[in-house]
Amino acid sequence: MLAKRIIPCLDVHAGQVTRGVQFGKAEEGGLLNVGDPVTLALRYNEQGADELVFFDITASAEGRKSMVDVIERVAAQCFMPLTVGGGVRKTADMRELLLAGADKISINTAALNDPDLVRAGAEIFGSQCIVVSIDAKRVSKGGWKVFTHGGRRETTWQATDWAYRAVQLGAGEIVLNSIDADGTKKGFDCQIMHLLSEALPVPVVASGGAGCLDDFAKVIEEGKADAVLAASVFHYGEMTVGQVKEFLKGRGIPVRL
């Protein structure tokens, strides 16, 4: 078993890290201000985070590009790999973010609107740089549907079908964001995680639902996650990245210490 990665996530709105529950909407006052992204990034760098994910969560919805200046400041002071997403619509946007200090580019809404963007990005920058982020929600008619624009719009895609297609196009990694579990601290959606992890030949990252140490172990053991992404439990000091790694190590799960 390869070492599992523990990845803090910075959801940024208007230059500040925010948190909500089940994709709380900025326009409805559903986000809480957590702090400065650079300050939080430095904290997680010191804690030994394997990577850091930076999402400008309203860039696609409001038609803005990611805040490159914030990315540059984070990259200049932190030494862990940085994945950046939000407002990426063309390969020129990817190049700008990579030059700003990103190691990987995450695309979500834009990939669904223009699947060829995944292929083009992989061809130019390499599949290892292209992450497709999928916002999924269980629907009454069965299965998990893909949503875009920060959970605002339902698509016709089933999450499993879109993930498979994204990998065919060249995505080197999939991040599965569970809208149902997001911010609830009630555990990850291990069922859909297991489906994707077993079906795809690339790493799948679990996102949404971390509430206790056991949740991290469960989504790795039952959901077969290659990496685990979390926000609230780290931002509010309920646990540290180091504590998660020590717990997983005690369960016999390999981690990078």
Disulfide bonds with the S-S distance in Angstrom:
none
